Amino acid sequence: MRNSSLKLWEQAAIALSVLAIGFLLIDPFMLERAKAMSPAARDFFRAITDIGRSNWMLIPIATIIGFAVLLRRNHMGFRNAAGYGLIIQVASYAFVSIGGAGLVATLCKNILGRARPKFYEELGHFHFNFFAFDADHASLPSGHSTSIFAFATVVAILVPRARVFVYTLAAWVALSRVLIGVHYFTDAALGAILGTVIPYYVRDRFAARRWLFEYAPGGGYRLRNPRTQAWLGWPGASRPSKSSPAKTDV
């Protein structure tokens, strides 16, 4: 008898069970570990935690899009237009993925209104003040974790050979939010999940419109430009020879 895939309600039950374990057991344990950490270790995590801010990601990306649009209008020619078009689509994919993930995280945290760990002694770790729109009640999910995992996922999708490095960096940044005491473990974990899921969703929407990505014949996705695939190190990509014309329809 073949095992069937899990039904939606079964997946939801597993997810809720894991989440409950996180809330009930892992959050208090990690908070106690954070309080017992040495000052030197805490200083280290404070030094890296702001890597999770989205402004250093979004502002340069928006600038790149603006310059590429401007240069595309002023540098005529098919090859120039194709090159600038590729830059615009890559940067737009990154901007929508990271910015969209951050927006969803901000809406969720203000709607859910989970109290920050600094109120643990007073309110406990399962206190929610819905629609609080207050920084002290905006713990779930972690915005830094969401942004850094969205960034890591975008880089991993575009440059697969970099995925180990970027996800390792993202994990350390997300952990830093817990160990400096501004988020619970489940805040960081759910932020990481959110930041990972949204770039894949955006990739699907882009592929449906044949923007940057397209559906591969054997299933899955691929970049539309073979030369770009080879340059970014996509598995199975072959670098076009200099004598063969490059595909430039981006």
HUKAWO-V548922 format. One line per field, one symbol per residue. psi: psi as a letter, one per 30 degrees, with the letter a starting at -180 (. if undefined). burial: 1 if it has 9 or more other C-alpha atoms within 8 Angstrom, else 0. Layout:
BEGIN
psi = ???
burial = ???
END
This chain:
BEGIN
psi = kkkllkleeeeeeeeeeeeeeeeeeeeeeeeeeeefkleeeeeeeeefefffkfefeeeeeeeeeeeeeeeeffjlkeeeeeeeeeeeeeeeeeeeeeeeeeeeeeeeefeehkklffgeeefaghkkikhehkefhhejlkeeeeeeeeeeeeeeeeiefgeeeeeeeeeeeeeeeefggfllefeeeeeeeefeeeeeeeeeeeefghjellkkeglallkfjeeeeeefhkkfkkkklffkkkkgi.
burial = 0000000000100000001011100111011011001000010011011101110011001101100110110000000111111111111111111111110011011111111110110010100111011000111111111111111111110011011001100110111111111111111111111111011101100111011111100000111111101101110010010000000001
END
